[in-house]
């Protein structure tokens, strides 16, 4: 592989890792909002309580996956 191609791959991996970390943090924050909205005194009519906890948990799980993938930077295997 040429030096230019290696630089291009490294730049792509860094951009994608930064996007994964940023989106992961957004998903974790959104999941925390859905799960802890009642604790902060925010009343949500939609989604109802059991679904907001489930959706919040899924968002936190997916956000954790995105953060892990961003830290791992294993995009070319």
N, C-alpha and C positions, 0 to 999 in steps of 0.2 A: 504494500500500500504506500502511496506517495505521501510526502509530508503535508501537502495541501489537503489531501483527502482525510488524513488523520486529524488535522486542525478542524476541518468541517464536521467530522463526526464528534469531536470533543465539544465543539460549540453547540451542536444539536443536543447532545446529552445534557449539557449544562442548562440550556433553555428549557428543555423538557423537565428536568429535575426541579428547576425553579417553579415551573407551572404546577407540577405535582405537589410541591410543598405548599404553595399558596392556596391551591384549590382544596388540599387536605385540611388546612387550617380553617378555611371557610366552611367546609362540610362539618367539621367538629364543632365550630361555633354555632352553626345552624342546628345541629343535633342537640347541643346543650341548651339552646334557646327553647326548643320544643319540649325537652324533658324538664327544664327548670322554670318554665314560664309561670307556673302557679306559685312557685317559691318567691318570685319577684313581684307577685301581685298582678300579673297580666292575665286577664281572662280571655281565653280563646274559644270561640264558638265552633270553629272548624280547624282542624279535625277534632272529633270528640276525644276524651281522655285516653282510653286504651290505645287508640290509633296514634295519638301524638307521642306516646311513650315508645311505641313500636317504631314509628318513623324516626324519632330522635335517636333511638338505639342503632338503627340501620345507617343513619347519617354519620354517627360517630364511628361505627365499624368501617364504613367505606372511607371516611376521612383518614382513619388510622392506616388503612391500606395504601391510600395515596401518599401519605407522609412516608411510610416505609419504602414504597417504590421510589420516591424522590431521593431518599437517603441512600438507597441501594445503587441507583444509577446503572442498572443492568438492562440496557435497552437493545443491545445488539446480539444477544445470544439466541 
